[in-house]
């Protein structure tokens, strides 16, 4: 099957409108060429970051980019999401008991297993041809990590490791006065002493900065606004509920699908970091795709440079 046939099949399988062909031709194919050039210049596996708030289409872009890199450029591409590195529910419950109750909710920096992520990256770039790397997987409907025997396997070494996530590349807030000022009712009512958001900020300054530092190049899908992100995240939960409702339930399984009020409360957990990243990351990212309220890419900004310096 040719690359164009695979793209057509992906569009059909993902339920995307036929116009997505234009998005592929205008934005994703040129990005694949750019990524291939970046990798060739490095002469080693490229670690590529893809940032985007919930609903911007990160997973879709990552899927098409992976396909084009492999089919058109002969670059084996492994991809995974920060979402799949979430701590188990039991681990988050321990964090909630030991640090702050809000950490029981997945999402913010501090709720990911970055050591697991590092193990995956190290395995992908050093694997021999017959070695399988398990790629972590998280069940959002059950709010827990899937058992390891259900993780997908990537065989052999990767030339491109594509990591996507809503807070990928986020930096800490530097102004303690700004950090102490609540941005929503969740922070005001449930983190009045600033303990939770200070811990999140410290995580971005330390462990997450260390993890993000290995990313060679950064691509961003820029949402129109935080308000749009809330609408998109609600829609995502509706779709998740529909898929979960169609799937058979295991014995004793409890669904953790959220209603609209719960989604709004959930979004407030990551509102601060999302708002900061929407402002802070675009000037640093190598490629920024502008996303409109209909989830369409409608423009791009490309930073030309000799070396990846998006962290600066």
C-alpha positions in Angstrom: 0.0 0.0 0.0 1.4 3.4 -1.0 1.7 6.3 1.4 -1.2 8.1 -0.3 -3.4 5.0 0.1 -2.4 4.7 3.7 -3.4 8.3 4.3 -6.8 7.7 2.6 -7.3 4.6 4.8 -6.4 6.5 8.0 -8.8 9.3 7.1 -11.6 6.7 6.6 -10.6 4.8 9.8 -10.4 7.8 12.0 -13.7 9.2 10.8 -12.1 12.4 9.5 -13.7 14.6 6.7 -12.3 14.2 3.2 -11.0 17.8 3.5 -8.3 16.4 5.9 -6.5 15.5 2.7 -5.7 19.2 2.4 -4.4 19.4 5.9 -2.1 16.4 5.2 -0.8 18.0 2.0 -0.4 21.5 3.3 0.9 20.9 6.8 1.7 17.3 7.7 3.6 16.2 4.7 5.9 19.3 4.8 6.3 18.6 8.6 7.3 15.0 7.8 10.0 16.3 5.4 11.2 18.7 8.0 11.4 16.0 10.6 13.3 13.8 8.2 15.8 16.6 7.6 16.2 17.1 11.3 16.9 13.5 11.9 19.4 13.2 9.0 21.3 16.2 10.4 21.6 14.6 13.8 22.8 11.2 12.5 21.1 9.6 15.5 17.5 9.0 16.6 15.5 12.2 16.9 13.4 12.9 20.0 10.4 14.9 18.7 7.9 16.6 21.0 4.3 17.4 20.1 2.5 19.8 22.5 -1.2 20.6 22.3 -4.0 21.2 24.7 -6.8 18.7 24.9 -8.9 18.6 21.7 -6.2 20.1 19.4 -5.8 16.9 17.5 -2.4 15.7 18.9 -3.0 12.0 18.6 -4.4 12.4 15.0 -1.4 14.5 13.9 1.0 12.1 15.5 -0.6 9.1 13.8 -0.4 10.7 10.3 3.1 12.0 10.9 4.3 8.5 12.0 2.7 7.0 8.9 4.4 9.5 6.5 7.8 9.3 8.2 7.7 5.5 7.8 6.1 5.3 4.3 7.6 8.3 2.5 11.0 8.7 4.3 11.8 5.2 5.5 12.2 6.3 9.1 10.9 4.0 11.8 8.9 6.1 14.2 7.7 5.1 17.7 5.2 7.2 19.4 3.6 7.5 22.8 1.8 10.0 24.9 2.6 11.5 28.3 -1.0 10.4 29.1 0.2 6.8 28.9 2.8 7.6 31.6 0.2 8.5 34.3 0.9 7.0 37.7 -1.5 4.1 38.6 -4.6 5.1 40.5 -3.1 3.5 43.7 0.1 5.5 43.2 -1.9 8.7 42.8 -3.9 7.9 45.9 -0.7 7.6 47.8 0.5 10.9 46.4 -2.8 12.5 47.5 -2.4 11.2 51.0 1.2 12.1 51.3 1.3 15.5 49.5 -2.1 16.9 48.6 -5.6 15.5 47.9 -5.8 17.1 44.5 -3.0 14.7 43.2 -5.5 11.9 43.1 -6.7 13.4 39.8 -4.4 12.5 36.8 -3.1 15.2 34.6 -0.8 17.8 36.2 3.0 17.5 36.4 3.7 15.2 39.3 1.2 12.6 38.2 3.4 11.0 35.5 5.9 8.2 35.8 8.9 9.9 34.1 11.3 7.1 35.0 9.1 4.7 33.1 9.0 7.2 30.1 12.8 7.4 30.2 13.1 3.6 30.2 10.9 3.5 27.1 13.0 6.2 25.3 16.3 4.5 26.2 15.0 1.1 24.9 13.6 2.6 21.7 16.9 4.2 20.7 19.2 1.4 21.7 17.2 -1.7 20.8 18.6 -4.4 18.6 16.6 -5.5 15.5 14.8 -8.4 17.3 14.2 -6.5 20.6 10.6 -5.6 21.6 9.9 -2.4 23.6 6.6 -2.4 25.5 4.9 1.0 25.1 2.9 1.9 28.2 -0.9 2.3 27.8 -3.4 4.0 30.1 -7.1 3.3 30.3 -8.9 6.7 30.8 -12.3 5.2 31.2 -11.0 3.1 34.1 -8.6 5.8 35.3 -5.7 3.4 35.6 -2.8 2.1 33.8 -3.4 -1.0 31.6 -1.7 -4.2 32.7 1.7 -4.7 31.0 0.6 -7.7 28.9 -1.9 -5.3 27.1 0.8 -2.8 26.2 1.6 -2.6 22.4 5.1 -3.6 21.4 7.6 -1.8 19.1 10.1 -4.1 17.6 13.7 -2.9 16.9 15.2 0.6 17.1 13.4 3.8 16.2 14.9 6.6 14.1 12.2 9.0 15.5 10.7 8.9 18.9 7.5 11.0 18.9 6.2 12.0 22.3 3.0 14.0 22.6 1.3 15.6 25.6 -0.7 18.5 26.7 2.0 19.8 29.1 5.0 18.7 27.0 7.6 21.4 27.1 5.8 23.4 29.7 8.0 25.6 32.0 7.4 26.7 35.6 6.0 30.0 36.5 8.7 32.3 37.8 6.6 34.9 39.6 5.7 33.6 43.1 3.0 36.3 43.4 1.4 35.2 40.3 1.6 31.6 41.4 -0.1 32.4 44.7 -3.1 34.0 43.0 -5.8 31.4 42.2 -6.9 31.2 38.5 -10.1 29.4 39.2 -12.5 28.3 42.0 -10.7 24.9 42.4 -7.4 26.6 43.3 -9.2 29.1 45.6 -11.3 26.5 47.4 -9.2 23.4 47.5 -5.6 24.8 47.3 -6.0 27.9 49.4 -2.5 27.4 50.9 -0.9 27.1 47.5 0.6 23.7 48.4 -0.6 21.8 45.4 0.2 24.3 42.7 3.6 25.0 44.2 4.4 21.3 44.1 3.3 21.2 40.4 5.5 24.2 39.7 8.4 22.6 41.5 7.9 19.4 39.3 8.1 21.5 36.2 11.3 23.1 37.5 13.0 19.9 38.3 12.0 16.4 37.1 10.0 17.6 34.1 12.7 20.0 33.0 15.1 17.1 33.1 12.8 14.9 31.0 11.9 17.6 28.5 15.6 18.6 28.0 16.2 15.5 25.8 13.6 16.6 23.3 15.5 17.8 20.1 12.6 19.6 18.4 9.2 20.8 19.5 6.0 21.1 17.5 3.0 22.8 19.0 -0.7 22.7 18.1 -1.9 26.1 19.4 -5.5 26.2 20.7 -7.5 29.4 20.2 -8.2 29.9 23.9 -8.6 28.1 27.3 -12.3 28.5 26.9 -12.2 26.5 23.7 -10.1 23.8 25.4 -12.9 23.4 28.0 -15.5 22.8 25.2 -13.2 20.4 23.4 -12.4 18.4 26.6 -16.1 18.1 27.3 -16.7 16.7 23.8 -13.8 14.3 24.3 -15.5 12.9 27.4 -18.8 12.5 25.5 -17.0 10.4 22.8 -15.1 8.4 25.5 -18.5 7.7 27.1 -19.9 6.5 23.8 -17.0 4.2 23.1 -17.0 2.9 26.6 -20.7 2.2 26.4 -20.2 0.2 23.3 -17.4 -1.9 24.8 -18.1 -5.0 27.0 -17.4 -4.5 30.7 -15.1 -6.8 32.6 -16.3 -8.3 35.8 -16.3 -5.8 38.6 -15.0 -3.0 36.4 -16.0 0.5 37.4 -16.3 3.2 34.7 -14.9 6.6 35.6 -16.5 8.5 32.7 -17.2 12.1 33.8 -20.3 14.2 33.3 -20.1 17.8 32.2 -19.7 19.2 35.7 -17.0 16.7 36.5 -15.2 17.6 33.2 -15.2 21.3 34.1 -13.8 20.5 37.5 -11.2 18.2 35.9 -10.2 20.9 33.4 -9.5 23.4 36.3 -6.7 21.1 37.5 -4.6 21.9 34.4 -6.0 25.4 33.5 -3.0 27.2 35.0 -0.3 25.2 33.2 -2.4 25.3 29.9 -2.8 29.1 30.0 0.9 29.6 30.8 2.0 27.2 28.0 -0.3 28.9 25.4 1.6 32.1 26.2 5.1 30.8 26.8 5.7 28.0 24.3 4.8 29.5 20.9 7.9 31.7 20.7 10.1 28.7 21.6 8.6 25.9 19.5 10.2 25.0 16.1 6.8 24.7 14.4 3.5 26.1 15.6 0.3 25.1 14.0 -2.7 27.4 14.6 -5.9 25.4 15.3 -9.3 27.0 14.8 -12.5 26.2 16.9 -13.4 23.4 14.4 -10.1 21.6 15.1 -8.7 22.6 11.7 -5.1 23.7 11.2 -5.4 27.1 9.6 -1.8 28.4 9.7 1.7 27.8 10.8 4.8 29.5 12.1 8.2 28.0 11.5 11.4 28.9 13.4 14.4 28.4 11.2 17.6 27.5 13.0 20.7 25.4 12.8 20.1 23.6 16.1 17.1 22.8 18.2 17.0 25.4 21.0 13.3 25.4 21.8 14.0 25.2 25.6 15.6 28.6 25.7 
